[in-house]
Amino acid sequence: MSVPYTKPWAFLDDFRGKMFNGEWPTLPEMFRITVKRYPERPCFTIYEPDRISLNYTEALAKIEAVARYLHAKGIQKGDTLAVTAKNCPEWTVAYLGILFAGATVVPIDAQLHTAECDLLTKTARCKIMFCDEDKFEHYNNGGKAATGITEVISLKKGLGNYIYTIDAPELKGQEQSWTMPAEKDLAAILFTSGTTGDPKGVMLSHQNLVADCYLAQGTPLTVLHTDVFYALLPLHHAYTMLAVFIETISTGAEVVFAKRMIVSQILKDLKQAKITMLLSVPLLFNKLIANIIKGLKEKGPVVYGLISFLMGISGFIKKTFGVNPGKKMFGFILEKASLTTLRIGICGGGPLAPSVFKKFNELGIDFVQGYGLTETSPIINLNPVEAYKETSVGRCCPGVDMKVIDAVEDGRGNMIGEIVLKGPQVMMGYFEKPEETAAVFTPDGYFKTGDLGYLDNENYLYLTGRAKNVVVTNGGKNVYPEEIENEFQLFGEIDQVLVRGFLADAGTKAEQIECLVYPAEDFAKGKDAAAIKARTDEIVAEVNQRLLPYQRIARSIILDKPMEMTTTKKIKRSSV
């Protein structure tokens, strides 16, 4: 007899009418509910190098102090406040403090230059800036007048006006009288990667973020209050903000903040903090699995062959019978890789090679891939842990109505078109840009993602690329660069690769395919240009054998410097 499915958010019914009204709580209401459920659980933690942690009750006290201070400064519903800093507990306290004051938060990429940061701050009309040492002096001096900022609050101890020291104790107990946002009111404005010139801010409501947070768990993906998440990617980005930070505080789990994205530091944190939930991008997962495979190969061909054979058996058992033997079979490998405590790995922010996906699962880690955009809060697809498909980015989350429009056959029987969708995760629109907002919705209200792909008969989504990146060959075939780039992910000799079309014949306007390659430093060290080019051409030839004739790469170009990347480690195609 099958056990009835229980929605992960069913517990909210116990608090509806008491701590919130409506379908979903707002973010402050959600946090208060979690504090009620798990008051003593660790909440925000960092190792510097000693462990510094706030439990949920302590975090709430600091958040409420910030909210009182902001309210005393005249901040109220409708005001916008900016946060820009490296990942730290203070960042999350600032974020929630702004929302607890009834205002709207504007998270800004800490890696932006001050001029770019000024532009976004001014565009969103932010009144107060929360920042660390990188921007504090700027906004405490000339940057204030240039942007309209009235006050700067430090997220780094020792700079003055430090976030953990501010309060307005005279307002304690008056919070219930403040005008607070409702479920469908604006919570955050997120500026998309690489925004310059005319910034485009994505408006996300409390409903967008809270609904997405809980519905993502309904794929199903079990998140436990005992889990430990790792905030590795920048928190200003929708992926980490929702899938790590907000997901954590929805369940009573703990979030540990990474100090820097260096593999040795990451491995140390994973082991020391006993991370159970690792959410990252393909770049990191590729490096982790490449290091594991390299270590196995160093043991010799016999040992490597035997372990590869056993990994295949482990994967077959898991896929066929739903039993996960990998953790016991390969505990010694996971221990060396600092992955012993890891329960679930989730890859987002870009396509992952199916072979990498497969290897993590074979080793005993429940590994899934997801898909989403800033405009969708961001998660709209996740692979179910118990029914994953390596080549798919997963099944639609509950509440998502997805379809493919303007589809054409790709030569392999797949009908590929633009992915469009409706759901509670879809943004309110672009900040003060009604024309741009209207342009990304169909006449019947579906959001146009700009991504191309297809759905199978079980509603699993397969991505092929971005519509604007498609190359049309002289034979009229559509080539999706991202599909080809995926084939290079496990070649250690290559650090970056970008595939695009080039004009092969000016007369006929015929396009062919080329790849730009930046070699890995370890591989290139001590080699001349001819040797690097020869090995690159060998790799291209190997990749071409796996591609359809019209997809094959006609030429490769070796770059002498890396291509510019976003903070989520995706190549900025427009900069090449």
N, C-alpha and C positions, 0 to 999 in steps of 0.2 A: 504493500500500500504506500503510495507516494505521500510525502509530507507536504502540506499546503505551503505555498510560497508566501513569505511575510515580507512586505516592503521594508527596506532598511529605515525608512522615515516614519514607520507606523507609530513609534513612540511619541511623536509630536502630538498625537491625539490626546495624550494625557495632560498636555500643557495648553491646548487650544481653549480659548475662552478664559484662561487664567493668566498666562504670560504673553499671549498674542492672540490676535483675531485674524480671520481670513484663511487662505489656503496655505501660505508660507509665512514664517516669521521674517522680520527684517534681520539684518546682520547683528545689530545690538541685541535684539530679542533672542536670536539663535545663540549668541555667546552666553547670555544670562541663563538660558536653559541648560547649556553644557556645564556651567559653573554649579548649577543646582544639582546636576547628576554626578559630577566628578570634581568636587571642590578641592581635593588634595592631590589630584593627578598632576604630574609635571606638564607644563604648557609650553613655555618658550625657553630654550636652552642653547647655550653656546659654550665652547671650550676655549679658554684664552690664557694659558693652556689648561687652567683648572676649570672644572665645571661650574658654571653660573646658571641657575635655573629659577624660573618663576612658576609656581603652581597656578592653577586656574583662579583660586581665590586671590592670590597676590597679584596676578595679572589684571584681574578686574579692578582691584583697588587703584592700581596705577593708571588704568584706562579711564576710570571715573574721575580721577584727579585732573587728568589732561582735559577731559570734557568740561569739568567745572571751570577750569582756568580759561578755556576758549569761550565759554558762555559769559564769563565775567568780562571778557574783552569785546563782547558784543556779537560774537559769532552765533549765527542761527541758521535755521533751515533755508536752503537756497544759496548759501555762501560756499565758495570753493577754496580748498586749502591744498597745498602741494606737499609731497613727500619725495625726497630724492636722497638716497644713501645706499651704501653697500649693505648687503643682508646682515641684519642684526635684530635682536629682540626689540630694541627701541623702535625700529621701523614698524613692526606690527602693532606696538602700543600706540604709536602716532596714528596709524591707519584707523584703528578701532576708536581711538579717542576722538578723532574728527567725526566719525559716524555717530558716536554716543552723544556728541554735542548737537547732532541733528543736521550737520553739514555734509558736503560732498567732498570726497577725496580725489586728488589728481596725482597718481603715482607717475614719477618721471625717471627715465633711465639715468642712473648715476654716472654712466660713462659719457654722456653728452657733454660737449663743451659748454661753457657758461652762456655763450651767445645763443646756442640752440635751446638751452634750458630756459633762458630769459624769454625766448619766443613762445614756448609752450606755456610758461607761467602767465605771461601777458595775455595770450590767446584765451586761456581758461579763466582769466580775471581772478587769479588766486590772491587771497588777502594775507595769508600767513604761510611761511615756508618752514618745513621741518627738513633739516639736512645735517650731514656729518661734516668732518673737517675739510673735505674736498671743495665744498661750496659755501661754508659758513662765512668766511671773511668777505667773499664777494657779495653775498646777500645782506650781510651786516653793514656793508658800506655802500658803494655805488649801485650795486644791483637792486637795492631796495627802491630807490627813486626811479630807476629805469623800468621797473616792472609793476609798480604799484603795491608791492609787498609792504605791509605795515609793521611786521614783526618777524624775527627769525628765532626759531627754537632749535637747539642743538640736540642731535641724536648721538653725540659723542661726549663723554664725560670730560670736563676740564676746559671746555670752550666758553662756558657761560650760558645762562638760560637753558640749562640742561633739562631734558624732558622729565626725568625722574624726580626733579626738585620743584616742578611747578604745580600749583594747586590754587583753588579759591575755596578754602574750607568753610567760609561763611555761607556758601551755597549748598552745603551738604544737606541732603534730604529734600531739596527742592526740584530734583531732576524730573519728577513726575509732572511738574507744571510746564516743562519746556515743550515747544512745538516740535514733535519728532516726525521724521518721514514715515510714510505708509509703505506697504509692500511694493507698490508699483512706482514709487518715487525714485529719483536719480540717486544712486549710491556712489558711482565712480565714473570718471572720464579717463579713458586710456588712449594715449596716443600711440599709433602703430609704429613698428620699427622703421627707422630711417626717415622719419618725418622731417622735411625741411620746406622752407618757402611758405607753403600754405598748409599748415598743420591740420590733420584730420583726427578729431577726437571721438572715440567710440563711447557712447553713453550707455552704461549698464545700470539697470535698476537693482534694488534689493531682491526683487523677485527673480531677475535674471540669474544673479549669482547664487542665491540660496537654492532655488529650484535646480540649477545645474549641478550644484554640489551634491544634493541628495539623489537626483535622478541618475547621475553617473554611477552611483553605488547600486543602482537597480539593473545593471547589465547582465548578470549580477557580479558585483565586485565587493567582497567582504572587507570592510574596514573596521578594525577593532579599537576599543578605547585604550588598549595596551600597545598599540602600534607606535613606532617611532619613525616619523617622516624626516627626510633630509632636504633642507632648503639649499640646493646647490646652484640652480640657475637664478638670475636676478628676480627679486620679488615683484618688481614693477610690471613684469611681463605677465599676461593673462594666464599662461599655462601654470607657472609656479604660484601665482597669487591664488588661483582657484584650486588647482589640483594638489597643492601642498599646504599652503597656509589656511585657506578657508575649509578645505576638506578636513584638516587636522582639528580645527576648533569646532567642527560640526559633530565630532564623535567623541571628544575628550581625549584624543591622542596627544602625542608630544611632537613638537617640531624642533629639530636641531639645525642651527644655522652654520653653513659652511663658510670658512674664512676666505678661501681662494680655490679656483678651479684648476688645481694641479693634481695629477693622478696620485702622487705619493701622499699628499695631504688628504685627498679624498679617501684613500684606503685606510689611512690612520683613523679618520673620523668614523668610517663605517664600522671599524672594529671597536673603537673606544666607546662610541655612543650606542652600539648594538642596534644599528639601523635595521628596520624591518620593511620599510617602504621606500624604494628608490625610484624617483621620477626624474628622467633626464632626456637628453637628445641623442640622436644616433652617434654623434662624435664620441661621446663618453662610452656608450655601450660597445661600440666598435673597438675602442682602446682596451676596455676591460677584457673582452673575449679574445682579442689579439694577444694580450699578455698571457692569458691562460694557455692558449694554443701554443705560443712560443715556448712556454715552460714545459709543456708536454712533449714537444718535438725535441727539446734538448735532452730528454731521457732516452732518445734513440727510437728508430723506426718500429721496433718490435713493441715496445711499451706504448708508443703513440698509436700504433695500429690496434692494439688490444683495447685501449681506453676508448678509442673512436668507435670500435665495434660495440663495446658495452654501453656507450652513450646512445648509440642507435637503438639498442634493445630497451634502454630506459625510456627513450622518447616514444617508442612503439607502445610500451605498456601504459604510459601516461595517456597517450592519445586514444588508445583502444579501450582501456578498462577504467580510466579515470583514477588510477592509483599512481602516486608519485614516489617512485623508489630512488630517485636521483640523489636526494639529500643524504641518504645512508650510503649509497654506492660511491659517491664522490665527495664525501665529507672532507677528505684530506686535500682535495683540490680547492674546495670552497674556503677552507681554513687558510690556506696560503694566499688566496685572493681576497681575504677579509670579507667574504660574502656569507659566512656561516649563519648569521642571524637574519639574513635577507629573506623575507617571505614573498614579496611581490616586487617585480620590476615593471615599470611602465615607460614606454618610449613614446614621445610626441615631438612636435615641432618640426617634423620632417620625415621622409620615408626611411625605413630601416630595411636592410637586406634580409630576406626571409631566412637565410642561412644563420644569421646572428640570432634572430628570434628563436629559431629551432634549437640552437646550441644551449642557450640559457635554460630552456625548458628541459632539455635532455639532462642537464646538470642538476635538476631538481628544483629550480627556482620557477615559481609561477610568473611567467613573463608574458606581458600583453602589449599590444600596440594600440594607440588611440588616434583620434583625429578631431580637429576643431580649429576655430579661428577666433581672434579677439572679438569679432562681432557676434560670436555665439557663446560667449562667456567662459571658457571657450569650448568645453567638451560636448561633442555630439555623437561620437562613435567610440566604442571600446570593445576589445575582444573579450568575451567571457572567459574567465580563467579555466573553466572546465570544458569549454567548447571553442577553443581558439583556432583560427586559420592563419597560418604563417604569412600568406601573401595578402591578407586583408588587413585593413585598419579597424575592423570590428563591426559589430552590429549597432544599429541605431539605439541610442539611449531611450528609455521610456518617455513618451510625450513628444518625440521628434517625428514629424511627418516629412519624409525625404523622398525625392524623386529625381530622375535624370531627364533633362530636356534637350532638344535639338541633337539627338543621338545619331551617330553614324557608325557603321560596322568597321572594325579595326583590322580585318584580315584574319582574325583568330576566333571569330564567332561572338565577340563581345560588342555590345552596343554602347559606345562611349559618348557621353555628352556632359553638359554642365550640371553640377550638383546643386540643387535648390532645396530649401527646407522651410518649415514652420515649426514653432515650438516656444515654450516659455523661456528658453535660453537666448532667443534672438534679441539683439540690441534694440534700444529705443530709437536709435538713429545716430547720425554724426552731429556733433555739437555745433549748433547754429549753421548747419549746412543742409537745408531742406532739399535742394536740387540734387546734391550728391546722395542724400538718403533715398530719394525717390528712384534714382538711377539703379540702385542695387536691389530693388524689389520688383517682382513681376506684377502685372496688372491684378492677379488674384492673390497677391500678398505673400508670395514665397521669397525668401532671401536668396539672392544669387551669390554663391560662394566664389565664383571665378575659378574654381577647381574642376578638373575633368576626371571622370571615372565611370564606374558602372556598379550596379547592385546585382547580387545573385538571388536565387529563388528563396534564400533564407534571410534576406535583408542584410547581408554582409556587404560592406562597401570596399571597393578596390579603386585606388587612386592611380591615375596615369600622369598627371601633371597639371600645371597652371595653364589656363586658356591662352594667356598672353605670351607664353613661352613656346607654343606649338610651332614646329617647323613643318612646312608643307613641301614635299619633294616635287620634282618635275613630273613624277608619275601620279601626282595628286594624293599621295599617301600622307597621313598625319603622323609625325614623329614627336614623341613626348620626351624631352631631354631628361627629365627626372628619372624615368624608367631606366635609361641607359646609365645614368650616373650611379644608380643603385648597384650596378654590376661591378663597380670598382671598390666597393666599401671594404672588402677584406684583403686588399693588396697593401701590405705594409709599406711598400716603396712609394706610395702616393699619399700625400697629405691632403691635397684639395684637387677636385676635378669639376669642371663646368663644361657641359655639352650644349652646343648651340648650332644654328645653321650659318652657312656662309655662302656668298654668291659665287658659285663655281663657273658660271657662264653669263657674262653681262648681256650678251645678245639674247639669250633665251630666258634670262632671269631665273635659271635653274639653281636651286639650292641643294647643297650637300651638307653632311654633318661633320663638325670638327669638335675636338675636345681640348680644353686648356688645362694643363696639368702643372701643379706646383709639387715638386718631389718632397718626400719626407727628408728631414735633415739628416737623420741617421743613415739613410740610404745614400744620399748625395755626397756625404762627407768623404773627401779623398778621391772622388771620381771626376773625370773630365766630362764635358758636355756631350761628347759622342757616346760615352758609356751610358750616361743617364738617358739619352734619347733612344739608344738601342734597346734598353730594358723597357722603357715606356712603350715602344713600338711592339715589343713582344706581348706586353700586357694588353694593349689595344687589340692585337690580333686574336688573343685568347677570348677577350670580351666579344669581339665581332663574330666568333664562331657560335656564340649563344644567342645572337640577335637575328631577326629577320633581315633578308637582303636589303630592304629599303631603309632599315634602321642603322646600318653599319657605318662606322666612323671612317671618313675618307682621309683625314689628316689629324695629327696631334701637334700641339704647340707647347713647348716647355717654358714656363714662366720663371723669372729670376727673383720674384718677390711674391709673397702670398696675396691672395685676393681679399678684399675687405669683407668682413663678416659682421652680422648682427650680434647682439648680446646672447642670442640663443643659438649661435654658431652655425648660421645659415649664410651662404655666400650672397652678398648683395649683387645680384646680376646686373643691375643698372650701373654699377661702378666699374664694370669690366669693359 
